[in-house]
Amino acid sequence: MAVPRAKELINEPSCGHKQKDKAACRKAPEPGSSSGGCAFDGATIALVPIADAAHLVHGPIACWGNAWGSRNSLSSGPSLYRTAFTTDLSENDIVMGGEEKLFRAILEIAGRYSPKALFVYLTCVPASTGEDIESVCKKASRKTGLPVIPVMAPGFVGSKVLGTRVAGDTLLRRVIGTREPKETTPFDIALIGEYNVSGELWDILPVFTKLGIRVLSKITGDGRFEEVATAHRAKLSVLICSNALINLAGGLEERYGIPFVEGSFFGLKETNGLLLRIVERLGDAALIEKTRAFTQAMTSQTLQTLEPIRKRLFGKRAVLYTGGVKSWSVISALKDLGMEVIATSTRKSTEQDIAKAKELLGDRGVLLTRASGGELLELVRTRGADMLIAGGRNQYVALKSRIPFLDVNQERMRGYAGYKGLIRLAKDVDRALANPVWRLVLEPAPWEAAVAGELAAEV
């Protein structure tokens, strides 16, 4: 039952790359590649940031350990989303069936933790044995009075992008529209695809407040179940940095007539451009004029703050090895700092992401699909790069090769979105490049110099 619905989502009408066989959402997962790549992983990435809900994984305990622990998505209030609930299916459960165990687990979570809602994630093992978790969730919802929502995204149905899309479809069909907001304003928006990694959302929200725009629904960073359920009353959807949830934005437009815009908050150009697109779609002349003045003032203020750092970073070259939307959005931010990106990765990127990356890189830029540590280092050497900017998996490759490194993936501890985020990014890049350790580790060790002197004397 889960597989046909997931397959339908591949052909999302709002997705510009739906006909491409090599598009990220169409890629079938490979054996052994579930870490960071399966549909279950994508579903949890999208839904777990709803902080006041409980998230229960129906499957072996290893599935939960694989997915969420490394993601630094923060909450300003509830911390229930950080508790990992699982039915921990054993061999006996697989043979005899785990539906009753799932039902008891839901009742226990509801009684002990009183969550606002409970998401139940189907994984590969119970999906393979044909367990009907939808019926279990309906029964448990009647018993507890809580929304108990099945998420039909077992890992084998597709890639992480497809799993995120399944999560968006789940919200659209089972959550959004089930609550009404206490009040509405002409400038209510829904943020889609912003997960508050390292608190980045908290740098963006004050900008909207200053402009007089209210974020009615955050989907899903620092999210609350009630506000997600009221997203159908927004006047505009803003799809942040990701086409993975484009089906949710398209669904809101189709069902409720809510238009959407896409963009990124990484870098001055992208931040200013997205803010202007938002207010232009909202259509208020006074708000548009106010936003133009605001972006000009913030650009001037940010560049003034960055001036001494930009002088040091100007002309520095970087290899960017990350994935998805960061493949191009980080390029834009680095170019605002006067740097040159000579290569970027297209892993888990959509066709639109790749097109934007090509445009920002220029004719001499290199697009990487997959690269080993050795290939990355060879690229750094041959193209004269000054540093490697990637995820935590590559930091030891850089450190062992004595190359400055910066982590920009979801494990990072600092947010890089918006005006304040760009300043943090500049400072972190500057610190990485200026660290005296790189000069020291490249110098010959004292004993190496002594040995060289002895050999020269013998000759």
VEXDREN-2710 file (C-alpha; in Angstrom, 1 decimal):
% VEXDREN-2710
k/r/px/py/pz
1/MET/0.0/0.0/0.0
2/ALA/2.9/2.4/0.8
3/VAL/4.7/1.7/-2.5
4/PRO/2.0/2.8/-5.0
5/ARG/1.4/6.1/-3.2
6/ALA/5.2/6.8/-3.0
7/LYS/5.4/6.1/-6.8
8/GLU/2.7/8.6/-7.5
9/LEU/4.7/11.3/-5.8
10/ILE/7.6/10.9/-8.2
11/ASN/5.4/12.5/-10.9
12/GLU/4.6/15.6/-8.9
13/PRO/3.1/18.2/-11.4
14/SER/4.9/21.1/-9.7
15/CYS/8.3/19.4/-10.1
16/GLY/10.2/20.6/-13.1
17/HIS/12.4/17.5/-13.4
18/LYS/9.7/14.8/-13.1
19/GLN/10.4/13.3/-16.5
20/LYS/14.2/12.9/-15.9
21/ASP/15.1/9.3/-15.0
22/LYS/18.2/10.5/-13.1
23/ALA/16.4/13.0/-11.0
24/ALA/17.1/12.8/-7.3
25/CYS/13.5/11.6/-6.4
26/ARG/13.6/8.8/-9.0
27/LYS/16.7/7.1/-7.9
28/ALA/16.2/3.7/-6.3
29/PRO/18.3/3.2/-3.1
30/GLU/21.2/0.8/-3.4
31/PRO/21.9/-2.0/-0.9
32/GLY/24.0/-0.7/2.0
33/SER/23.3/3.0/1.2
34/SER/20.5/3.6/3.7
35/SER/22.7/5.8/5.9
36/GLY/21.7/9.3/4.8
37/GLY/19.9/8.1/1.7
38/CYS/16.7/6.1/2.1
39/ALA/13.0/7.2/2.0
40/PHE/12.6/6.6/5.8
41/ASP/15.5/9.0/6.4
42/GLY/14.0/11.7/4.3
43/ALA/10.6/11.4/6.0
44/THR/12.2/11.8/9.5
45/ILE/14.2/14.8/8.3
46/ALA/11.0/16.6/7.3
47/LEU/8.7/15.6/10.2
48/VAL/10.8/15.2/13.3
49/PRO/11.4/19.0/13.8
50/ILE/7.7/19.2/14.8
51/ALA/8.9/19.5/18.4
52/ASP/5.7/18.9/20.4
53/ALA/4.9/15.7/18.6
54/ALA/6.1/12.2/19.5
55/HIS/7.8/10.2/16.7
56/LEU/7.6/6.5/16.9
57/VAL/9.5/4.2/14.5
58/HIS/7.9/0.9/13.8
59/GLY/10.8/-1.4/13.0
60/PRO/14.1/-2.7/14.3
61/ILE/15.9/-0.3/16.7
62/ALA/18.7/0.3/14.2
63/CYS/16.4/2.3/11.9
64/TRP/16.0/5.0/14.5
65/GLY/19.6/5.1/15.4
66/ASN/20.4/5.6/11.7
67/ALA/18.4/8.7/11.0
68/TRP/18.1/11.6/13.3
69/GLY/20.8/11.7/16.0
70/SER/23.3/13.8/14.0
71/ARG/20.9/16.5/12.9
72/ASN/21.2/19.8/14.7
73/SER/17.6/21.0/14.3
74/LEU/16.8/23.1/17.3
75/SER/13.6/23.9/19.3
76/SER/12.7/27.0/21.2
77/GLY/10.4/25.0/23.5
78/PRO/9.4/21.4/23.6
79/SER/12.1/18.7/23.4
80/LEU/9.9/15.7/23.0
81/TYR/11.1/15.4/19.4
82/ARG/14.5/14.5/20.7
83/THR/13.2/11.3/22.4
84/ALA/13.6/8.3/20.1
85/PHE/10.6/6.0/20.3
86/THR/10.7/2.6/18.6
87/THR/8.9/-0.7/18.8
88/ASP/12.2/-2.5/18.4
89/LEU/10.9/-5.4/16.4
90/SER/12.6/-8.7/17.1
91/GLU/12.7/-11.9/15.1
92/ASN/9.6/-13.2/17.1
93/ASP/7.7/-10.0/16.2
94/ILE/8.5/-10.4/12.6
95/VAL/7.2/-14.0/12.6
96/MET/4.1/-13.4/14.8
97/GLY/3.4/-9.9/13.7
98/GLY/4.1/-6.5/15.4
99/GLU/0.8/-4.7/15.1
100/GLU/-0.3/-5.4/18.7
101/LYS/3.1/-4.3/19.9
102/LEU/2.7/-1.1/17.9
103/PHE/-0.7/-0.4/19.4
104/ARG/0.6/-0.9/23.0
105/ALA/3.6/1.4/22.3
106/ILE/1.2/4.2/21.0
107/LEU/-0.9/3.9/24.2
108/GLU/2.1/4.0/26.4
109/ILE/3.6/7.1/24.7
110/ALA/0.2/8.9/24.8
111/GLY/-0.2/8.1/28.5
112/ARG/3.3/9.0/29.7
113/TYR/4.2/12.0/27.5
114/SER/0.9/13.6/26.4
115/PRO/2.2/14.7/23.0
116/LYS/0.2/17.0/20.7
117/ALA/0.3/14.3/18.1
118/LEU/2.1/11.1/17.3
119/PHE/3.7/10.2/14.0
120/VAL/4.3/6.5/13.3
121/TYR/7.0/5.7/10.7
122/LEU/6.7/2.5/8.7
123/THR/10.1/0.9/8.0
124/CYS/11.3/-1.8/5.6
125/VAL/10.7/-4.9/7.8
126/PRO/7.0/-4.5/8.7
127/ALA/6.3/-3.1/5.2
128/SER/7.8/-6.3/3.8
129/THR/5.6/-8.5/6.0
130/GLY/2.5/-6.5/5.1
131/GLU/1.6/-5.0/8.5
132/ASP/-1.4/-2.6/8.4
133/ILE/-0.2/0.3/10.5
134/GLU/-2.9/2.6/9.1
135/SER/-5.6/0.6/10.8
136/VAL/-3.5/0.4/14.0
137/CYS/-3.1/4.2/14.0
138/LYS/-6.9/4.7/13.5
139/LYS/-7.7/2.4/16.3
140/ALA/-5.1/4.1/18.6
141/SER/-6.4/7.6/17.7
142/ARG/-9.9/6.6/18.7
143/LYS/-8.6/5.1/22.0
144/THR/-6.3/8.1/23.0
145/GLY/-8.1/11.0/21.4
146/LEU/-4.8/12.1/19.8
147/PRO/-3.9/12.5/16.1
148/VAL/-1.9/9.3/15.3
149/ILE/-0.5/9.7/11.9
150/PRO/1.1/6.9/9.8
151/VAL/4.0/7.9/7.6
152/MET/4.3/5.3/4.8
153/ALA/7.9/5.7/3.8
154/PRO/9.8/2.4/4.2
155/GLY/13.4/2.8/3.1
156/PHE/13.1/0.5/0.1
157/VAL/10.5/2.6/-1.8
158/GLY/13.1/5.3/-2.9
159/SER/15.6/7.9/-2.1
160/LYS/15.8/10.5/0.7
161/VAL/14.2/13.1/-1.6
162/LEU/11.2/10.9/-2.2
163/GLY/10.9/10.2/1.5
164/THR/10.7/13.9/2.2
165/ARG/8.0/14.2/-0.4
166/VAL/6.1/11.4/1.2
167/ALA/6.3/13.3/4.5
168/GLY/4.9/16.4/2.7
169/ASP/2.1/14.4/1.2
170/THR/1.3/13.0/4.7
171/LEU/1.0/16.5/6.2
172/LEU/-1.1/17.7/3.3
173/ARG/-3.6/14.8/3.5
174/ARG/-3.7/14.1/7.2
175/VAL/-2.6/17.3/9.2
176/ILE/-3.0/20.6/7.3
177/GLY/-6.6/21.9/7.4
178/THR/-7.5/20.0/10.6
179/ARG/-7.1/23.2/12.8
180/GLU/-8.0/26.8/12.5
181/PRO/-5.7/29.7/13.6
182/LYS/-7.0/32.1/16.3
183/GLU/-6.6/35.0/13.9
184/THR/-5.3/35.8/10.5
185/THR/-3.5/38.7/8.9
186/PRO/-3.1/39.9/5.2
187/PHE/0.6/39.0/5.4
188/ASP/0.5/35.4/6.8
189/ILE/3.0/33.1/5.2
190/ALA/4.0/29.4/5.6
191/LEU/7.7/28.6/5.5
192/ILE/8.2/25.2/3.9
193/GLY/11.5/23.2/4.0
194/GLU/13.2/25.3/6.7
195/TYR/14.4/22.9/9.5
196/ASN/16.1/25.4/11.9
197/VAL/19.5/23.7/11.6
198/SER/21.7/25.4/14.2
199/GLY/19.0/27.9/14.9
200/GLU/19.0/29.5/11.4
201/LEU/15.3/30.1/11.5
202/TRP/15.8/32.4/14.5
203/ASP/17.9/34.7/12.3
204/ILE/15.2/34.8/9.7
205/LEU/12.0/35.3/11.8
206/PRO/13.1/38.8/13.2
207/VAL/13.5/39.9/9.6
208/PHE/9.9/39.0/8.8
209/THR/8.7/40.7/12.0
210/LYS/10.5/44.0/11.1
211/LEU/8.8/43.9/7.8
212/GLY/5.3/43.2/9.2
213/ILE/5.0/39.7/7.8
214/ARG/3.8/36.9/10.1
215/VAL/5.0/33.4/9.8
216/LEU/1.8/31.5/10.4
217/SER/3.2/28.0/9.9
218/LYS/6.8/26.7/10.1
219/ILE/7.1/23.4/8.2
220/THR/8.8/22.1/10.0
221/GLY/11.8/23.7/11.8
222/ASP/11.0/24.6/15.5
223/GLY/7.5/23.6/14.5
224/ARG/4.4/22.9/16.5
225/PHE/1.6/20.5/15.4
226/GLU/-1.1/23.1/15.8
227/GLU/0.6/25.7/13.6
228/VAL/1.4/23.2/10.9
229/ALA/-2.3/22.2/10.9
230/THR/-3.3/25.8/10.1
231/ALA/-1.0/26.3/7.1
232/HIS/-4.1/26.3/4.8
233/ARG/-4.9/29.8/6.0
234/ALA/-1.6/31.3/4.8
235/LYS/-1.6/33.8/2.0
236/LEU/1.7/32.6/0.5
237/SER/4.0/29.6/0.8
238/VAL/7.7/30.2/0.8
239/LEU/9.7/27.1/-0.2
240/ILE/13.1/27.4/1.4
241/CYS/16.1/25.9/-0.3
242/SER/14.5/22.6/-1.3
243/ASN/12.4/21.1/-4.1
244/ALA/12.0/18.0/-2.0
245/LEU/8.8/19.4/-0.5
246/ILE/7.6/21.1/-3.7
247/ASN/4.6/18.7/-3.7
248/LEU/3.5/20.2/-0.4
249/ALA/3.7/23.7/-1.8
250/GLY/2.0/22.6/-5.0
251/GLY/-0.7/20.8/-3.0
252/LEU/-1.5/23.9/-1.0
253/GLU/-1.8/25.9/-4.2
254/GLU/-4.1/23.3/-5.8
255/ARG/-6.3/22.7/-2.7
256/TYR/-6.4/26.1/-1.1
257/GLY/-5.3/28.5/-3.8
258/ILE/-2.1/29.5/-1.9
259/PRO/0.6/30.5/-4.4
260/PHE/4.3/29.8/-3.6
261/VAL/7.7/31.2/-4.2
262/GLU/11.1/29.5/-4.0
263/GLY/14.4/30.7/-2.8
264/SER/17.3/30.6/-0.3
265/PHE/18.4/32.7/2.7
266/PHE/22.1/31.9/2.1
267/GLY/24.0/35.1/1.0
268/LEU/23.0/38.7/0.5
269/LYS/21.8/38.3/-3.1
270/GLU/19.6/35.3/-2.4
271/THR/18.2/36.8/0.8
272/ASN/17.3/40.1/-0.7
273/GLY/15.9/38.5/-3.8
274/LEU/13.7/36.1/-1.9
275/LEU/12.4/38.8/0.4
276/LEU/11.4/41.0/-2.6
277/ARG/9.7/38.0/-4.3
278/ILE/7.7/37.4/-1.2
279/VAL/6.4/40.9/-0.8
280/GLU/5.7/41.2/-4.5
281/ARG/3.5/38.1/-4.4
282/LEU/1.7/39.5/-1.3
283/GLY/1.0/42.5/-3.5
284/ASP/1.0/45.4/-1.0
285/ALA/2.7/48.5/-2.4
286/ALA/3.6/49.9/1.0
287/LEU/5.1/46.6/2.1
288/ILE/7.1/46.4/-1.2
289/GLU/8.6/49.8/-0.7
290/LYS/9.4/49.1/2.9
291/THR/11.1/45.9/2.0
292/ARG/13.2/47.5/-0.7
293/ALA/14.4/50.1/1.8
294/PHE/15.1/47.4/4.4
295/THR/17.1/45.2/2.0
296/GLN/19.2/48.2/0.9
297/ALA/19.9/49.2/4.5
298/MET/20.7/45.7/5.6
299/THR/23.0/45.2/2.6
300/SER/24.9/48.3/3.4
301/GLN/25.2/47.4/7.0
302/THR/26.2/43.8/6.4
303/LEU/28.9/44.8/3.8
304/GLN/30.3/47.4/6.2
305/THR/30.6/44.8/8.9
306/LEU/32.2/42.3/6.4
307/GLU/34.6/44.8/4.8
308/PRO/37.8/43.8/6.7
309/ILE/37.0/40.1/6.4
310/ARG/36.2/40.4/2.6
311/LYS/39.6/42.0/2.0
312/ARG/41.3/38.9/3.5
313/LEU/39.0/36.4/1.7
314/PHE/39.0/38.1/-1.7
315/GLY/40.2/35.8/-4.4
316/LYS/40.4/32.7/-2.1
317/ARG/39.4/29.5/-3.8
318/ALA/37.3/26.7/-2.3
319/VAL/36.0/23.3/-3.3
320/LEU/32.5/22.7/-2.1
321/TYR/31.4/19.1/-1.5
322/THR/27.9/19.0/0.0
323/GLY/24.6/18.1/-1.5
324/GLY/21.1/19.2/-2.3
325/VAL/20.4/22.9/-2.4
326/LYS/23.6/23.7/-0.6
327/SER/25.3/22.8/-3.8
328/TRP/24.4/26.2/-5.1
329/SER/23.2/28.3/-2.2
330/VAL/26.5/28.1/-0.4
331/ILE/28.2/29.2/-3.7
332/SER/26.1/32.3/-3.7
333/ALA/27.1/33.2/-0.1
334/LEU/30.8/32.6/-0.7
335/LYS/30.7/34.8/-3.8
336/ASP/29.2/37.6/-1.6
337/LEU/32.4/37.2/0.4
338/GLY/34.6/37.7/-2.7
339/MET/35.6/34.0/-2.9
340/GLU/35.7/31.7/-5.9
341/VAL/34.2/28.2/-5.8
342/ILE/35.9/26.0/-8.3
343/ALA/33.9/22.9/-7.8
344/THR/30.6/21.7/-6.2
345/SER/28.8/18.4/-5.6
346/THR/25.5/17.5/-7.2
347/ARG/24.7/14.7/-4.8
348/LYS/21.0/14.6/-3.9
349/SER/20.4/17.8/-6.0
350/THR/17.4/18.4/-8.2
351/GLU/17.8/19.5/-11.9
352/GLN/17.0/23.1/-10.8
353/ASP/19.8/22.9/-8.1
354/ILE/22.2/21.7/-10.7
355/ALA/21.3/24.4/-13.2
356/LYS/21.8/27.1/-10.5
357/ALA/25.1/25.6/-9.5
358/LYS/26.3/25.6/-13.2
359/GLU/25.3/29.3/-13.5
360/LEU/27.1/30.3/-10.3
361/LEU/30.2/28.3/-11.1
362/GLY/30.8/29.6/-14.6
363/ASP/32.4/27.8/-17.5
364/ARG/35.5/26.8/-15.5
365/GLY/33.6/25.2/-12.6
366/VAL/33.5/21.5/-11.9
367/LEU/30.3/19.6/-11.1
368/LEU/31.0/16.5/-9.0
369/THR/28.6/13.6/-8.7
370/ARG/30.5/11.4/-6.4
371/ALA/34.2/11.8/-5.4
372/SER/36.4/9.8/-3.1
373/GLY/38.7/11.5/-0.6
374/GLY/41.6/11.1/-2.9
375/GLU/39.7/12.6/-5.8
376/LEU/38.7/15.6/-3.7
377/LEU/42.3/16.2/-2.6
378/GLU/43.6/15.9/-6.2
379/LEU/41.0/18.5/-7.3
380/VAL/42.2/20.8/-4.5
381/ARG/45.8/20.5/-5.5
382/THR/45.4/20.7/-9.3
383/ARG/43.0/23.6/-9.2
384/GLY/44.9/25.5/-6.5
385/ALA/42.0/25.6/-3.9
386/ASP/42.7/27.2/-0.5
387/MET/40.2/25.1/1.5
388/LEU/37.6/22.4/1.4
389/ILE/34.1/23.2/2.5
390/ALA/32.0/20.0/3.0
391/GLY/30.2/17.8/5.6
392/GLY/31.6/16.2/8.6
393/ARG/32.4/12.9/6.8
394/ASN/35.1/14.7/4.9
395/GLN/36.8/16.7/7.7
396/TYR/39.4/14.0/8.4
397/VAL/40.3/13.8/4.7
398/ALA/41.1/17.5/4.8
399/LEU/42.8/17.5/8.2
400/LYS/45.0/14.5/7.4
401/SER/46.1/16.3/4.2
402/ARG/46.7/19.6/6.1
403/ILE/44.0/21.6/4.2
404/PRO/41.7/24.2/5.9
405/PHE/38.2/22.8/6.3
406/LEU/34.7/24.1/7.2
407/ASP/31.7/22.0/7.9
408/VAL/28.5/23.3/6.3
409/ASN/26.2/20.3/6.7
410/GLN/23.4/19.7/9.2
411/GLU/25.9/18.7/12.0
412/ARG/27.3/22.2/12.2
413/MET/26.9/24.2/15.4
414/ARG/26.4/27.7/13.8
415/GLY/23.7/29.0/11.5
416/TYR/24.6/30.6/8.1
417/ALA/21.3/31.8/6.9
418/GLY/20.2/35.5/6.5
419/TYR/22.3/38.6/7.2
420/LYS/23.6/37.5/10.5
421/GLY/24.3/34.0/9.2
422/LEU/26.5/35.4/6.3
423/ILE/28.6/37.3/8.9
424/ARG/29.0/34.1/10.9
425/LEU/30.0/32.2/7.7
426/ALA/32.6/34.9/6.8
427/LYS/34.1/34.7/10.3
428/ASP/34.3/30.9/10.3
429/VAL/35.9/30.8/6.8
430/ASP/38.3/33.5/7.8
431/ARG/39.3/31.6/11.0
432/ALA/39.7/28.4/9.2
433/LEU/42.0/29.9/6.6
434/ALA/44.0/32.1/9.1
435/ASN/44.6/29.4/11.6
436/PRO/48.3/29.3/12.2
437/VAL/48.3/25.5/12.5
438/TRP/48.3/25.2/8.6
439/ARG/51.6/27.1/8.4
440/LEU/53.1/25.1/11.2
441/VAL/52.1/21.6/9.9
442/LEU/53.5/22.4/6.4
443/GLU/56.9/23.3/7.8
444/PRO/59.5/20.5/8.0
445/ALA/59.8/19.0/11.5
446/PRO/63.0/19.9/13.3
447/TRP/64.4/16.4/13.1
448/GLU/63.7/16.3/9.4
449/ALA/65.8/19.4/8.9
450/ALA/68.6/17.9/11.0
451/VAL/68.6/14.6/9.0
452/ALA/68.7/16.6/5.7
453/GLY/71.7/18.6/7.0
454/GLU/73.6/15.4/7.9
455/LEU/72.9/13.9/4.5
456/ALA/74.1/17.0/2.8
457/ALA/77.4/17.0/4.9
458/GLU/78.0/13.3/4.0
459/VAL/77.7/14.1/0.3
END
